[in-house]
């Protein structure tokens, strides 16, 4: 049976897929541009603008934030939360300081039901 995803999970999945697609397009254009000559800041900015990479990255960041907030709220509703409240809340409070933990929490949030 297929798992029903929350709105936050759907939005994150969609934003991640869109970012990966746009980033792939950006990488191809960058590689082609490098073959033609030097890539300076102005060329890089044009490639980012032309592909929509910056917009896709911002959308992914917003979707990550919403997903993590949703997952924290879901955890707060678990009965074991009170036993581990300090550790869980501390982990979420410092999430941006540890990319490894952030990635693990995102992965766990995508598995929540």
N, C-alpha and C positions, 0 to 999 in steps of 0.2 A: 504494500500500500504506500502511496506517495505521501510524503510529509507535507502538511500545510505550512506555508511560511508566513511569518508576520509581515506587515508592511515594511518594517525596518530591514528585515532580512531580504525581502524582494528588492528594495531600493538599493541596498548595498551590493547585492549580486549584480544588478543591472549596471550600477555605476562602475563596478570593478571590471565587468566585461567590456563596457564602453571605453574605459581608460586603457585597458590592455589592447584593444583594437586600435585606438587612436595612437597609443604609444608605439605600436608596431609600424603603423603608417609613418609616424615621425622618424623612427629609426631608419626605415628604408629611404626616406627623402634625405635624411642627414647623410647616410652612406653615399647616396648618389651625388649629393652636393660636394662631399669631401673629394670625390673622384675628379670633380671639375676644378677644384682649387681649394684655397684656404677658406676655412669657415670662421668668420669673426663674430663678434657679439651681435651685430646688426643682422647678419644672415641667420644666426641662431634664433633671434627674436622673431624674425619673419617666418621661419619654419614653425616655431611654436604657435604663432598666431594663425598661420595658414591651416595647420592641422587641428587646432582647437585643443591642444595638449593642456594648456593652462586651465581652461574651463573644465575639462574632464578631470583634472587633478583636484580642482576645487570641489567639484561635485562628489568625487570619491571621498574626499576629506569630510565633507558634510554628512555623507551617508555613513561613514565609519563612526563619526561622533554620535549620530542618532542611534545606530546599532548598539554602541557601547552603553549609551544611556538607557536604552530599552533593556539590555541584558542585565544591567545593574538593578533596574527596577524589578525585573523578573526574579532575580536572586533574592531581593529583599522580601519577596512574597513566599519564599521557601521557609519551611518550619525550622530547618537547621541554621538559618541565617543568623539568628541571635547568638548562637554558640560561637560563630566565627565573624561576627559583625566588625570588630576592629580590624582584623586582617583583610577582610574583603573590602571594606571601605578605604583602607589605606592603599590597597592595590589599585583601586579605581582612581583614587586621588592623585597618584603619581604615575598614571598610565603613560603620559607623554614623555616621561623621563626614561622609560625603558621600552624600546621598540620590540624587543623579544617578547616581553609580557603582553604588550599591546597586541601583537600578532597572535599570540596564544589565546587571548581573550576574544579576539575577533573570530578565530577559528571555533572556539567553544560556543560563542553566541550564534554562529551559523548552524550549530547542531541542536540548539534549544528548541523545544516545542511549546 
